[in-house]
């Protein structure tokens, strides 16, 4: 079926570590892909997006590349900070322009 | 800009009563508002989409008579859970869009507990 699968958390890292949160999707065609972030006590925010294959979305040091060969959109950051602690959601857009969500990955960064 | 608020942030109610949750776009006019439900460790489930002044479009499996949505203005949408039961306990999240469907601005959510 059409779904978004992301790695189960929580993911716990030390400050300045390299981060990867995996996300894969199933869909017909090449849907737009997104990463949203939810900081503690706040609403979800769009972190980055990619609308076509091989596009790279980036924001706040985070990057994700749209890989159609592997149907993936993994989130990466070279050096995480304590302030990056949050829940990260991968999502794709369906043909009705609605967002299909992954389950979310909680990221905990320890000083 | 693009701030969305929800009220209340948490509510506890008794089984059989009704609860209203408000979603407001504070600094923009929202052409469309969305209501989601989130279960622990699960993804957001879209419940319904509403445009100002028209009836909400409910997703398959969502009871429209139980989850009443009113989108009376470009800055306010309400979700009323009628005759609540313990299985309605969940985290309800709203979002608002200025136009582009993926640019949704989310509220902080409302935790509903039905006893």
Interface residues (C-beta under 8 A of the other chain):
Chain A: X4 X32 X34 X36 X38 X41 X42 X43 X44 X45 X46 X49 X89 X93 X97 X98 X99 X101 X102 X103 X104
Chain B: X4 X6 X41 X42 X43 X44 X46 X49 X93 X95 X101 X102 X103 X104 X105 X106 X107 X108 X109
